[in-house]
Amino acid sequence: MNINTDAIDEVALALLYLTLHDHNRAWKGFDWDVLNRLYERGLIGDPVNKTKSVIFTEEGLRESERLFKQHFVIADSTG
């Protein structure tokens, strides 16, 4: 089976936004390969540490919010 890891990484980054706390931290509850790819792309800090969360880079936080809205926010149709 061929897996689109770019799509997985995109949705994982969007879902990290759900656990956003302390302005730029998110709970690291995803597959280590996914977190490592996001780290290698410069979107989060190194996930290999003793904390239970990762730190978004500025770019990662912006992209996470954008992707979250793109995939999961329903536009208001009343306006």
KOLDREN-905882 format. One line per field, with one value per residue (C-alpha): residue number from 1; y, z, x. Coordinates in Angstrom, 3 decimals, m for minus. Example, Ala and Ser with C-alpha at 12.3 -4.5 7.8 and 13.67 -1.06 7.14 Angstrom:
2
num: 1|2
yy: m4.500|m1.060
zz: 7.800|7.140
xx: 12.300|13.670
***
This chain:
79
num: 1|2|3|4|5|6|7|8|9|10|11|12|13|14|15|16|17|18|19|20|21|22|23|24|25|26|27|28|29|30|31|32|33|34|35|36|37|38|39|40|41|42|43|44|45|46|47|48|49|50|51|52|53|54|55|56|57|58|59|60|61|62|63|64|65|66|67|68|69|70|71|72|73|74|75|76|77|78|79
yy: 0.000|3.429|6.008|9.740|10.864|14.514|14.283|12.521|15.198|17.977|16.591|15.784|19.372|20.617|18.330|19.480|22.847|21.245|20.758|24.199|25.610|28.172|30.068|27.706|24.217|21.163|17.703|15.182|12.287|11.355|8.757|9.501|9.301|12.026|14.239|13.732|14.747|17.890|18.652|18.108|20.553|23.180|23.280|22.041|21.798|18.520|16.069|13.816|15.101|14.388|16.849|15.686|18.502|19.999|23.637|25.094|27.261|30.559|29.118|25.870|27.678|29.737|26.678|24.569|27.156|27.559|23.820|23.383|26.000|24.544|20.995|21.373|24.768|25.061|28.439|30.413|30.478|32.915|36.067
zz: 0.000|m0.927|1.801|1.151|4.096|3.041|3.541|6.884|8.030|6.930|8.882|11.912|11.944|11.730|14.586|16.749|16.714|18.713|21.665|21.475|24.889|26.340|23.021|21.026|22.573|21.573|23.110|21.184|20.783|17.214|15.569|16.061|12.328|11.697|14.456|13.157|9.628|10.978|12.912|9.835|7.927|10.631|11.809|15.380|17.789|18.375|19.665|21.285|24.855|28.217|27.884|26.796|24.310|21.317|20.559|17.295|15.321|14.207|10.730|12.183|14.335|11.388|9.138|11.814|12.287|8.515|7.954|10.894|9.453|5.952|6.981|9.972|10.159|8.493|6.927|8.329|5.632|7.426|6.427
xx: 0.000|1.348|0.749|0.702|2.843|2.484|m1.284|m0.821|1.624|m0.736|m3.688|m1.513|m0.238|m3.833|m4.883|m1.977|m3.742|m6.581|m4.248|m2.647|m1.775|0.645|0.553|2.823|2.790|0.760|0.476|2.544|0.158|1.044|3.223|6.939|7.640|5.050|6.459|9.981|8.940|7.258|10.437|12.609|10.381|10.928|7.310|7.860|10.749|12.551|9.919|12.525|12.597|11.011|8.142|4.714|4.326|6.114|6.769|5.513|7.882|6.314|5.790|4.445|1.895|0.641|0.476|m1.213|m3.958|m4.408|m4.673|m7.035|m9.371|m9.036|m9.907|m12.210|m13.961|m17.333|m17.947|m20.879|m23.545|m25.882|m24.003
***
